[in-house]
Amino acid sequence: MVLLVDDHTLVREVCARLIEGEPDLRVIAQAADAEAGVDAVEQHRPDVVLLDIDMPGGSAFDAARRITELSPETRVVFLSAYTYDRYIDEAIGANAAGFLTKDAPPDRMLEAVRRVAAGGTAYSPAVVDRLMDMSGEGPGGATRANTLTHREREVLTLIGEGYAKKVISQRLGVSIKTVEKHAANVMRKLELNDRVAICRYCVREGLIAP
């Protein structure tokens, strides 16, 4: 039994038709936001939840944690058009059974549902590649971004937004030398060579607008 949670009706309907076309799979319910998804889990206790990350309103990751607490046998597979490091780390932190990109072919989605329902895991190749590239581990590991401290993340974003080190030191209330130290740590951990590379990274990861 599968629960579909996505704020786009068209996406839900397409997924539902694909799943219902399989003799061994069934869509038990649909929901348009994370909160409604949690309520549907409480009511229907599905085997698998396909949960969109990029929805307005409540956090999909918080919803996944609530779903796991509410129905430990229910397994969550995240769906997203993006493979941001922060999304992958959040998904792993929420004990997701899978992470599929929305450009995955239909047969891969169906295979993922079956695999997860049987107790396995399912990650899109793009997600696995990101984990392997960033951490040398498969699903269950973490991306390089996850090695940054809170302050290093702040410095990363501010550099990406184009602020000079003097301005960053004023905004964060630390010395320029401390900013330089954090910047050096960020560049080392993320293997970035200069400000341009940092800016590109921030845009790619959705930390700043293009």
C-alpha positions in Angstrom: 0.0 0.0 0.0 1.4 3.4 -1.1 0.6 6.9 0.1 1.4 9.7 -2.3 2.3 13.2 -0.8 2.9 16.0 -3.3 1.4 19.4 -3.7 1.1 19.0 -7.5 -2.1 17.2 -8.4 -0.6 16.2 -11.8 2.4 14.6 -10.3 0.2 12.6 -7.8 -2.1 11.5 -10.6 0.7 10.3 -12.9 2.3 8.4 -10.1 -1.0 6.9 -9.0 -1.8 5.7 -12.5 1.6 4.0 -12.8 1.3 2.3 -9.4 -2.3 1.2 -9.9 -1.3 -0.3 -13.2 0.8 -2.9 -11.4 -1.0 -6.0 -10.1 1.0 -6.1 -6.8 0.8 -2.4 -5.9 -2.0 -0.1 -4.7 -2.3 3.6 -3.9 -4.2 3.7 -0.6 -4.4 7.5 -0.4 -3.1 10.9 -1.6 -2.2 14.1 0.2 -1.3 17.6 -0.9 1.0 18.7 1.9 3.2 17.2 4.7 0.7 17.7 7.5 -2.1 16.0 5.5 0.4 13.2 4.7 1.0 12.6 8.4 -2.7 12.4 9.0 -3.1 10.0 6.2 -0.4 7.7 7.6 -2.2 7.7 10.9 -5.4 6.7 9.2 -4.2 4.2 6.6 -0.8 2.9 7.9 0.7 2.5 4.4 3.7 0.4 3.7 5.5 3.1 1.7 5.1 6.9 1.5 6.4 8.7 -1.5 7.0 12.2 0.0 7.8 15.2 -2.0 10.5 17.5 -0.5 9.7 20.7 -2.3 6.3 21.6 -0.9 5.0 24.8 0.7 4.1 24.7 4.4 5.6 22.2 6.9 8.9 20.5 6.5 8.9 17.2 4.6 11.8 16.0 6.8 9.9 16.8 10.0 6.9 15.0 8.6 9.1 11.9 7.8 10.3 11.8 11.4 6.7 12.0 12.7 5.6 9.3 10.3 8.3 7.0 11.6 7.3 7.6 15.2 3.6 7.2 14.4 3.9 4.1 12.2 7.4 2.4 12.5 6.5 -0.1 9.8 5.9 2.6 7.3 8.9 3.5 5.1 9.5 6.9 3.5 10.9 7.6 0.1 11.7 11.2 -0.7 11.0 12.7 -4.1 12.7 15.9 -5.4 13.8 17.6 -8.5 17.0 18.6 -6.7 19.9 16.7 -5.2 21.1 19.4 -2.9 23.6 18.2 -0.3 21.4 19.6 2.4 18.4 17.6 1.1 20.4 14.4 1.0 21.8 14.9 4.5 18.3 15.8 5.9 16.8 12.7 4.2 19.5 10.4 5.8 19.0 12.1 9.1 15.2 11.3 8.9 16.0 7.7 8.3 14.6 7.7 4.8 14.4 4.4 3.0 15.1 6.1 -0.3 15.6 9.3 -2.3 14.4 9.5 -5.9 14.8 12.3 -8.3 11.7 13.3 -10.3 13.4 12.7 -13.6 13.7 9.0 -12.7 12.0 6.7 -15.3 8.7 5.1 -14.3 10.1 1.6 -14.0 12.7 2.8 -11.5 10.0 4.4 -9.3 8.0 1.1 -9.3 11.2 -0.9 -8.6 12.0 1.5 -5.7 8.5 1.1 -4.2 8.8 -2.7 -4.3 12.3 -2.8 -2.9 11.5 -0.4 -0.1 8.2 -2.3 0.8 10.3 -5.5 1.0 12.7 -3.9 3.5 15.4 -2.5 1.2 16.5 0.9 0.2 16.3 2.9 -3.1 18.3 5.9 -4.1 18.6 7.5 -7.5 22.0 7.1 -9.2 22.5 10.9 -8.9 22.1 10.7 -5.2 24.4 7.8 -4.8 27.0 9.5 -7.0 26.8 12.6 -4.8 27.3 10.6 -1.7 30.1 8.6 -3.1 31.8 11.7 -4.6 31.4 13.7 -1.4 32.1 11.2 1.3 33.4 8.0 -0.2 30.4 6.2 1.2 27.1 5.0 -0.1 23.6 5.8 1.3 23.8 6.1 5.0 27.0 8.2 4.9 27.0 12.0 4.6 27.9 14.7 2.1 30.9 17.0 2.6 28.5 19.8 3.4 27.5 17.9 6.5 31.0 18.3 7.8 30.7 22.1 8.0 30.1 23.7 11.4 27.2 26.1 11.8 29.6 29.1 11.7 31.3 27.7 8.6 27.9 27.4 6.9 27.2 31.1 7.7 30.5 32.2 6.3 30.0 30.0 3.2 26.7 31.6 2.4 27.9 35.2 3.1 30.9 34.7 0.8 28.6 33.2 -1.8 26.4 36.3 -1.6 29.5 38.4 -2.4 30.2 40.0 1.0 33.8 41.0 1.8 35.6 39.4 4.8 35.5 42.7 6.7 31.7 42.9 6.2 31.3 39.3 7.2 33.3 39.9 10.4 31.1 42.8 11.3 27.9 40.9 10.6 28.9 37.8 12.6 30.7 39.8 15.4 34.1 38.0 14.9 37.5 39.1 13.8 38.6 39.1 10.2 41.2 36.5 11.1 38.4 34.2 12.3 36.5 34.7 9.1 39.6 33.8 7.1 40.0 30.7 9.2 36.4 29.6 8.6 36.7 30.4 4.9 39.8 28.3 4.7 38.1 25.4 6.4 35.1 25.7 4.0 37.3 25.6 1.0 39.3 22.7 2.3 36.3 20.6 3.3 34.3 21.3 0.1 37.4 21.3 -2.2 36.7 24.8 -3.5 39.5 26.9 -4.8 38.2 30.5 -4.7 35.3 32.9 -4.3 33.9 32.1 -7.7 33.8 28.4 -6.9 32.1 29.1 -3.6 29.5 31.2 -5.3 28.8 28.5 -7.9 28.5 25.9 -5.1 26.0 28.1 -3.2 23.9 28.6 -6.3 24.0 24.8 -7.1 23.0 23.9 -3.6 20.1 26.5 -3.5 21.8 28.5 -0.7 21.6 31.7 -2.7 19.6 32.8 -5.7 21.4 32.7 -9.1 
